[in-house]
């Protein structure tokens, strides 16, 4: 169940003074259940399984999230080039989290993992009371808005074994700067210092079963992360020239970091978060350019990232680098009288450097068509082929294709469609990836070719 509601009140006292009051409320109640069924014992030594011919493990979660955010803002126009904004607000969030894990044996008895350190019951409260001052000034086409916010954070948790409480006061500056060359071209810079407190699940004091090969234990004494974030954005939009250009560069540096310590034994993982002063840096560059050429649109895009961080794996702390580069090109029709057709090609390079070194490459070609004919008929199809290769020169590829033919008269509730999903009958999707500590090769088994006739009538 999910409930959201909000209230906004705006009042202009006079030309120079305007006030705004906003309240947002959100309530979310979830009860997700997980079940592990197998005839083979798993996570030996990490979960308290009892010997059985068949293993049936059920996990029940009860999660209630409730948040109320309130903000009062005063706008003061000093003159046409100087504005002063005052902000007073409060963000309150609470979470009630209960987790149970049990083994249902074939003889009808129940093995409750709670007697062996599993099972969590957490009441979590985080309140953020803040006061902020923003000063906006304009010099020609150059707009600046420096700001300073004082935050008072109150974190409180209640769990089975102990309660924990934390109070912190932080000053968090920010700066927004924008230069408008003209109405269609601008350059924007943004900087902020951010303190971010852990979510409720990271503070769980007892063990939790995460997956068939992973057990997690939180850290009830975690404090806030702190990081600097800066970005630079350039945009240009020329309808006359049929040109759209976007470029973005960002930098994030964490000076206080929450990161998981990992214990590996074969494929089994034991994970627990710690707070460390090891810095982490992330650089990202992305760009997209689209140009209309005759009756077509040509697009080029790129996404580049460099991530440097420290990871503890099996009690060994190592500095890792995880980098990624993606380049793409696409061409599609831009004439309303022509069928909507597009083709694209993307090339991805990935590198991981730490205790081990690895490289991955991926090539992806895609094609799609959407055409309406005989007034009431529509045909669309898409095709995608992907080639992967890892640092051991092991290559894999897969092809996915779908097609749809439909008939529907305008404003008519009757519709008929003949569709073919995965009509090339591809059986698996294979791809390679990096996590913070693992190099993975994943195989997903797909449904076989499906041909389906659908007849619908909308009331």
C-alpha positions as CSV (number, residue, x, y, z in Angstrom):
1,X,0.0,0.0,0.0
2,X,1.3,3.5,-0.9
3,X,-0.2,6.9,0.0
4,X,1.1,10.2,-1.2
5,X,-0.3,13.7,-0.4
6,X,1.0,17.2,-0.6
7,X,0.0,20.8,0.2
8,X,1.3,24.0,-1.4
9,X,0.5,27.6,-0.4
10,X,1.9,30.6,-2.3
11,X,1.3,34.2,-1.3
12,X,2.7,37.4,-2.9
13,X,2.7,40.0,-0.2
14,X,3.8,42.7,-2.6
15,X,6.1,43.0,-5.6
16,X,9.3,42.5,-3.6
17,X,8.1,39.8,-1.1
18,X,6.7,36.3,-1.9
19,X,6.3,33.3,0.5
20,X,5.8,29.6,-0.2
21,X,4.8,26.9,2.2
22,X,5.0,23.2,1.0
23,X,4.3,20.0,2.9
24,X,4.8,16.5,1.3
25,X,3.7,13.3,3.0
26,X,4.4,9.7,1.9
27,X,3.5,6.4,3.4
28,X,4.6,3.0,2.0
29,X,3.7,-0.4,3.5
30,X,5.3,-3.5,1.9
31,X,5.4,-7.2,2.8
32,X,7.8,-8.8,0.3
33,X,8.5,-12.6,0.7
34,X,11.4,-14.6,-0.6
35,X,11.6,-18.4,-0.9
36,X,14.6,-20.6,-1.6
37,X,13.9,-24.1,-2.8
38,X,16.7,-26.6,-3.5
39,X,17.7,-30.2,-2.9
40,X,21.3,-29.1,-2.3
41,X,22.6,-27.6,0.9
42,X,23.9,-24.0,0.4
43,X,25.7,-21.3,2.3
44,X,27.3,-23.9,4.5
45,X,28.7,-22.3,7.7
46,X,26.8,-19.0,7.1
47,X,23.2,-20.0,7.7
48,X,22.0,-22.6,10.4
49,X,20.5,-25.2,8.0
50,X,19.3,-28.5,9.4
51,X,20.0,-31.6,7.3
52,X,17.0,-32.5,5.1
53,X,16.3,-34.2,1.8
54,X,14.8,-30.9,0.4
55,X,15.5,-27.4,1.6
56,X,12.7,-24.8,1.9
57,X,13.8,-21.5,3.3
58,X,11.2,-18.6,3.6
59,X,12.0,-15.0,4.4
60,X,9.3,-12.6,5.4
61,X,9.8,-8.8,5.4
62,X,7.5,-6.2,6.8
63,X,8.6,-2.7,5.8
64,X,6.8,0.6,6.7
65,X,8.2,3.9,5.5
66,X,6.7,7.2,6.5
67,X,8.1,10.6,5.6
68,X,6.9,14.2,6.1
69,X,8.8,17.1,4.5
70,X,7.9,20.7,5.2
71,X,9.5,23.9,3.7
72,X,8.8,27.6,4.2
73,X,10.6,29.8,1.7
74,X,10.7,33.6,1.5
75,X,11.6,35.4,-1.7
76,X,12.9,38.9,-1.4
77,X,13.6,40.9,-4.6
78,X,16.1,43.6,-3.7
79,X,16.3,44.8,-7.3
80,X,16.3,43.4,-10.8
81,X,19.8,42.0,-10.3
82,X,19.8,40.9,-6.6
83,X,17.5,38.4,-4.9
84,X,17.6,37.0,-1.4
85,X,15.9,33.7,-0.4
86,X,15.4,32.3,3.1
87,X,14.6,28.7,3.7
88,X,13.4,26.9,6.8
89,X,12.5,23.3,6.6
90,X,12.3,19.9,8.2
91,X,12.5,16.4,6.8
92,X,11.3,13.6,9.0
93,X,11.6,9.9,7.9
94,X,10.8,6.8,9.9
95,X,11.1,3.1,9.0
96,X,9.8,0.0,10.7
97,X,11.7,-3.1,9.4
98,X,11.0,-6.7,10.5
99,X,12.7,-9.7,8.9
100,X,12.3,-13.4,9.7
101,X,14.0,-16.4,8.1
102,X,12.8,-19.9,8.7
103,X,13.5,-23.4,7.3
104,X,10.5,-25.6,6.8
105,X,11.6,-29.2,7.1
106,X,9.9,-32.1,5.3
107,X,8.8,-33.7,8.6
108,X,6.6,-30.6,9.3
109,X,8.9,-28.9,11.9
110,X,10.3,-25.4,11.6
111,X,13.9,-24.3,12.1
112,X,13.8,-20.6,13.1
113,X,17.0,-18.9,12.2
114,X,16.4,-16.3,15.0
115,X,18.0,-18.6,17.5
116,X,21.3,-18.3,15.6
117,X,21.7,-14.6,15.1
118,X,19.2,-14.0,12.3
119,X,15.9,-12.1,12.4
120,X,15.8,-8.3,12.6
121,X,13.4,-5.8,14.2
122,X,14.3,-2.2,13.7
123,X,12.7,1.1,14.4
124,X,14.5,3.9,12.5
125,X,14.1,7.7,12.7
126,X,16.0,10.4,10.9
127,X,15.1,14.0,11.3
128,X,16.8,16.8,9.3
129,X,16.0,20.4,10.5
130,X,17.6,23.0,8.4
131,X,18.0,26.8,7.8
132,X,19.3,28.1,4.5
133,X,20.2,31.4,3.0
134,X,20.5,31.9,-0.8
135,X,21.7,35.0,-2.6
136,X,21.1,35.3,-6.3
137,X,22.8,38.0,-8.3
138,X,23.1,38.8,-12.0
139,X,26.0,40.4,-13.9
140,X,25.1,40.9,-17.5
141,X,24.2,37.4,-18.8
142,X,25.9,35.7,-15.8
143,X,23.7,34.4,-13.0
144,X,25.1,33.2,-9.7
145,X,23.4,31.8,-6.6
146,X,25.7,31.0,-3.6
147,X,24.0,29.4,-0.6
148,X,24.8,28.2,2.9
149,X,22.6,25.7,4.8
150,X,22.8,24.8,8.5
151,X,21.5,21.2,9.1
152,X,20.7,19.6,12.5
153,X,20.5,15.8,12.0
154,X,19.0,13.5,14.6
155,X,19.3,9.8,14.0
156,X,17.7,7.2,16.4
157,X,17.4,3.5,16.1
158,X,15.8,0.8,18.4
159,X,16.7,-2.8,17.9
160,X,16.6,-6.1,19.7
161,X,19.9,-5.8,21.4
162,X,20.5,-2.1,21.9
163,X,19.4,1.4,21.0
164,X,21.5,4.0,19.3
165,X,21.2,7.8,19.0
166,X,23.2,10.4,17.1
167,X,23.0,14.2,16.8
168,X,25.1,16.2,14.3
169,X,25.2,19.8,13.1
170,X,26.7,20.6,9.7
171,X,27.2,23.6,7.5
172,X,26.6,22.7,3.8
173,X,27.6,25.3,1.2
174,X,26.6,25.2,-2.5
175,X,27.1,27.4,-5.5
176,X,25.1,27.6,-8.8
177,X,26.4,29.6,-11.7
178,X,24.9,29.9,-15.1
179,X,25.9,31.9,-18.2
180,X,23.3,32.3,-21.0
181,X,25.0,33.0,-24.3
182,X,21.5,33.4,-25.8
183,X,18.0,31.8,-25.4
184,X,19.2,28.5,-26.9
185,X,22.7,28.2,-25.5
186,X,23.9,28.1,-21.9
187,X,26.7,26.9,-19.6
188,X,25.9,25.9,-16.0
189,X,28.1,25.0,-13.0
190,X,26.9,23.5,-9.8
191,X,28.8,22.6,-6.6
192,X,27.5,21.3,-3.3
193,X,28.9,19.7,-0.1
194,X,26.6,16.9,1.0
195,X,26.2,14.8,4.2
196,X,24.2,11.6,3.7
197,X,23.1,9.3,6.5
198,X,22.7,5.5,6.1
199,X,19.4,4.0,5.3
200,X,17.7,1.7,7.7
201,X,18.8,-1.6,6.1
202,X,22.4,-0.7,6.6
203,X,22.0,-0.5,10.4
204,X,20.5,-4.0,11.0
205,X,22.4,-5.5,13.9
206,X,21.7,-9.2,13.0
207,X,22.3,-11.4,10.0
208,X,20.0,-11.3,6.9
209,X,19.9,-13.8,4.0
210,X,20.3,-11.8,0.8
211,X,20.5,-14.4,-1.9
212,X,21.3,-18.0,-2.5
213,X,25.0,-17.2,-2.0
214,X,25.1,-14.1,0.2
215,X,24.5,-13.2,3.9
216,X,24.5,-9.6,5.1
217,X,25.0,-8.1,8.6
218,X,24.5,-4.4,9.1
219,X,26.5,-2.0,11.3
220,X,24.3,-0.2,13.9
221,X,27.0,2.4,14.6
222,X,27.3,3.8,11.1
223,X,27.5,7.6,10.8
224,X,27.1,9.9,7.8
225,X,29.0,9.9,4.5
226,X,30.4,13.2,3.4
227,X,31.2,14.2,-0.2
228,X,31.8,17.0,-2.6
229,X,29.9,17.1,-5.8
230,X,30.5,19.4,-8.8
231,X,29.1,19.4,-12.4
232,X,29.4,21.5,-15.5
233,X,26.7,21.4,-18.2
234,X,26.6,22.9,-21.7
235,X,23.5,22.9,-23.9
236,X,22.7,24.3,-27.3
237,X,19.5,23.9,-29.2
238,X,19.1,25.4,-32.7
239,X,15.8,24.6,-34.4
240,X,16.9,26.6,-37.5
241,X,20.0,24.4,-38.0
242,X,18.3,21.2,-36.7
243,X,21.0,20.9,-34.1
244,X,20.8,19.7,-30.5
245,X,24.0,19.5,-28.3
246,X,24.4,18.5,-24.7
247,X,27.7,17.9,-22.8
248,X,28.1,17.2,-19.1
249,X,31.1,16.7,-16.8
250,X,30.9,15.8,-13.2
251,X,33.2,15.1,-10.3
252,X,32.4,13.5,-6.9
253,X,34.8,13.0,-4.1
254,X,33.8,11.2,-0.9
255,X,35.9,12.0,2.1
256,X,34.0,9.8,4.5
257,X,32.6,6.6,2.9
258,X,30.3,3.7,3.8
259,X,31.6,0.7,1.9
260,X,31.0,-3.1,2.3
261,X,33.7,-5.4,3.7
262,X,33.4,-8.7,1.8
263,X,34.3,-12.2,2.9
264,X,34.4,-14.7,0.0
265,X,34.6,-18.5,0.3
266,X,34.0,-20.0,-3.2
267,X,30.8,-18.4,-4.4
268,X,29.6,-17.6,-0.9
269,X,29.7,-14.0,0.3
270,X,29.5,-12.5,3.8
271,X,29.0,-8.7,3.6
272,X,29.0,-6.0,6.3
273,X,29.3,-2.2,5.9
274,X,31.9,0.0,7.6
275,X,32.6,3.7,7.7
276,X,36.0,4.7,6.6
277,X,38.0,7.9,5.8
278,X,39.3,6.3,2.6
279,X,38.6,8.8,-0.2
280,X,36.6,7.8,-3.3
281,X,36.6,9.8,-6.6
282,X,34.4,9.5,-9.6
283,X,34.8,11.4,-12.8
284,X,32.1,11.3,-15.5
285,X,31.9,12.9,-19.0
286,X,28.8,12.5,-21.2
287,X,27.7,14.1,-24.4
288,X,25.1,13.9,-27.1
289,X,24.8,15.7,-30.4
290,X,21.8,15.3,-32.8
291,X,21.8,16.9,-36.3
292,X,19.1,16.9,-38.9
293,X,20.5,16.1,-42.3
294,X,18.0,16.3,-45.2
295,X,15.2,13.8,-44.1
296,X,17.3,12.1,-41.4
297,X,18.5,12.6,-37.9
298,X,22.1,11.7,-37.1
299,X,23.0,11.3,-33.4
300,X,26.4,10.7,-31.7
301,X,26.7,10.0,-28.0
302,X,29.4,9.1,-25.5
303,X,29.6,8.2,-21.8
304,X,32.9,8.0,-20.0
305,X,33.5,7.2,-16.3
306,X,36.5,6.7,-14.0
307,X,35.9,5.4,-10.5
308,X,38.7,5.0,-7.8
309,X,37.9,3.4,-4.4
310,X,39.2,1.2,-1.6
311,X,37.7,-2.2,-1.0
312,X,38.4,-4.8,1.8
313,X,38.1,-8.3,0.5
314,X,39.0,-11.3,2.7
315,X,40.7,-8.9,5.2
316,X,42.9,-7.5,2.4
317,X,42.4,-3.8,1.7
318,X,43.1,-2.8,-2.0
319,X,42.7,0.3,-4.1
320,X,40.6,-0.4,-7.2
321,X,39.9,1.4,-10.4
322,X,36.7,0.7,-12.4
323,X,36.5,2.5,-15.7
324,X,34.0,2.5,-18.6
325,X,33.8,4.1,-22.0
326,X,30.7,4.0,-24.3
327,X,30.5,5.4,-27.8
328,X,27.4,5.3,-30.0
329,X,26.1,6.5,-33.3
330,X,22.5,6.4,-34.6
331,X,20.6,7.3,-37.7
332,X,16.8,7.5,-38.1
333,X,14.2,9.0,-40.4
334,X,12.8,12.4,-39.8
335,X,10.0,12.6,-42.3
336,X,6.4,12.1,-41.2
337,X,5.5,10.6,-44.6
338,X,8.2,7.9,-44.3
339,X,8.1,4.9,-42.0
340,X,9.8,5.5,-38.7
341,X,13.1,3.6,-39.1
342,X,16.3,3.7,-37.0
343,X,19.6,1.9,-36.9
344,X,22.3,2.4,-34.2
345,X,25.7,1.0,-33.2
346,X,27.2,1.1,-29.7
347,X,30.7,0.2,-28.6
348,X,31.6,-0.3,-24.9
349,X,35.0,-0.7,-23.2
350,X,35.3,-1.6,-19.5
351,X,38.4,-2.0,-17.4
352,X,38.9,-3.3,-13.8
353,X,42.2,-2.9,-11.9
354,X,42.8,-4.2,-8.3
355,X,43.8,-7.6,-7.0
356,X,43.3,-8.7,-10.6
357,X,43.1,-6.9,-13.9
358,X,40.4,-7.5,-16.5
359,X,39.0,-5.9,-19.7
360,X,35.7,-6.3,-21.4
361,X,34.4,-5.1,-24.7
362,X,30.9,-5.1,-26.2
363,X,29.5,-4.3,-29.6
364,X,25.7,-3.8,-30.1
365,X,23.8,-3.2,-33.3
366,X,20.1,-2.5,-33.3
367,X,17.4,-1.8,-35.9
368,X,13.7,-0.9,-35.6
369,X,10.9,-0.1,-38.0
370,X,7.4,1.3,-37.3
371,X,5.1,1.8,-40.2
372,X,1.4,2.4,-40.7
373,X,-0.2,1.3,-43.9
374,X,-3.7,0.9,-45.4
375,X,-4.9,3.5,-42.9
376,X,-5.7,1.1,-40.0
377,X,-2.7,-1.4,-40.0
378,X,0.5,-0.9,-38.1
379,X,3.7,-3.0,-38.3
380,X,6.7,-2.7,-36.1
381,X,9.7,-4.8,-35.5
382,X,13.0,-4.5,-33.6
383,X,16.2,-6.5,-33.9
384,X,19.3,-6.4,-31.7
385,X,22.6,-8.3,-31.9
386,X,25.3,-8.1,-29.2
387,X,28.9,-9.3,-29.3
388,X,30.9,-9.6,-26.0
389,X,34.5,-10.4,-25.4
390,X,36.5,-10.6,-22.2
391,X,40.2,-10.3,-21.4
392,X,40.7,-14.1,-22.0
393,X,39.5,-13.6,-25.6
394,X,36.3,-15.6,-24.9
395,X,33.6,-14.3,-27.2
396,X,29.8,-14.7,-26.9
397,X,26.9,-13.2,-28.9
398,X,23.2,-13.2,-28.9
399,X,20.4,-11.9,-31.2
400,X,16.9,-10.8,-30.1
401,X,14.1,-9.9,-32.5
402,X,10.4,-9.1,-32.1
403,X,7.5,-8.2,-34.5
404,X,4.0,-6.9,-34.1
405,X,1.2,-6.5,-36.7
406,X,-2.0,-4.7,-35.4
407,X,-5.3,-3.5,-36.8
408,X,-7.4,-0.8,-35.2
409,X,-9.7,1.9,-36.7
410,X,-9.5,5.4,-35.3
411,X,-11.6,5.9,-32.1
412,X,-12.7,2.3,-32.3
413,X,-12.4,0.2,-29.1
414,X,-11.8,-3.0,-31.0
415,X,-8.2,-4.0,-31.6
416,X,-6.5,-7.1,-33.0
417,X,-2.7,-7.9,-32.9
418,X,-0.5,-10.7,-34.1
419,X,2.8,-10.7,-32.4
420,X,6.0,-12.8,-32.5
421,X,8.3,-12.5,-29.5
422,X,11.9,-13.7,-29.9
423,X,11.1,-15.0,-33.4
424,X,14.7,-16.0,-34.0
425,X,14.3,-18.4,-31.0
426,X,17.3,-17.2,-29.2
427,X,17.8,-19.3,-26.0
428,X,20.2,-17.3,-23.9
429,X,21.5,-13.8,-23.2
430,X,25.1,-13.7,-22.1
431,X,26.8,-10.6,-20.8
432,X,29.9,-9.7,-18.8
433,X,30.1,-7.0,-16.0
434,X,32.1,-5.7,-13.1
435,X,30.8,-5.1,-9.6
436,X,32.9,-3.3,-6.8
437,X,34.8,-6.5,-6.2
438,X,33.7,-9.2,-8.7
439,X,34.1,-9.9,-12.4
440,X,30.9,-11.7,-13.6
441,X,29.7,-13.6,-16.6
442,X,25.9,-13.9,-16.5
443,X,23.7,-16.2,-18.6
444,X,20.0,-15.5,-18.7
445,X,17.8,-18.2,-20.2
446,X,15.0,-16.7,-22.4
447,X,11.6,-18.0,-23.3
448,X,11.4,-19.7,-26.7
449,X,9.7,-18.2,-29.7
450,X,6.1,-17.1,-28.8
451,X,3.5,-16.3,-31.5
452,X,0.4,-14.8,-30.1
453,X,-2.9,-13.5,-31.4
454,X,-4.5,-10.8,-29.2
455,X,-8.0,-9.5,-29.5
456,X,-9.1,-6.6,-27.2
457,X,-12.1,-4.4,-26.7
458,X,-11.7,-1.3,-24.5
459,X,-14.8,-0.5,-22.5
